[in-house]
Amino acid sequence: MPGTSTHGAQRTRIDVDQEQDLAHWARKLDATPEQVKDAVKAVGDRPDDVEMHLKGVRSTTNSDTTKRGND
């Protein structure tokens, strides 16, 4: 599968063109698929880089934002 190299069970690239891969990373990074796509455009497809980018562009997780909105 191009763009989604694996090392054991760990994926080393995010393939935003593969719906299943995009959904996996969105769940893993607690982000929306659109946020993951935007991050990949900004910093490339390495998960560590995408995670750091997402942490830098939002001060709380999506779960925290949802909880706060329901209070």
N, C-alpha and C positions, 0 to 999 in steps of 0.2 A: 504494500500500500504506500504510494509515494507520499512523502511529507510526514508520515507517522512512523518514524523509526522506533523500534522497541528494543529495550535492553531488559531482558527478563519480562516482568510484568509492567515495568515502568516505561511510559511513553516519553520520548525526548523531544518531540516536536508537536505543535498544535496545527492540525490541518483544518482550517476554517471552511474548506470546501466539502468536507465530509461531515454531514449532519450529526452522525453518532459521535464523532470525535469532538466536535464543537460542543455538543450537549454534555459530554463527559467533563470537559474542562470548565464549562460554565458552572456545573455542580461543584466540582472540586475547588474552584476559585471563588465560590459564592458570588457569582456575577451573572449578568444576563448574557445570552449569546452575542448580542450586539456589543456589549462592553468588551467581550473577549475579542471580537473581530476588530474593534477600534484599537484595542491594545496591540494586537498582532500587527496592524498597519503601522502603528507608532514605533514599536520596538523590535519587531520580528517575531518568529514563531517558537522561540525557546520558552518553555513554561516558567522558568525562574525569572526571566526578564519580564514576561507578561504579568506575573504575580506582583513583582515590585512596582511595575507601572500602575497596576490597579490600586495597590495600596497607596500610591502617591496621589492618585486623582480622586480618591474618596477617603474621608476620615472615619467612616463607619462602614460596616458591612450592610448588604442589602437586608439581611435579617434584622439588624438593629434598626434600620430605617423603618421597616415595616412595623416592628414592635412599637417604636416611638409614635408612629402614626395612629396606632390603635389604642394608645393610652388616653 
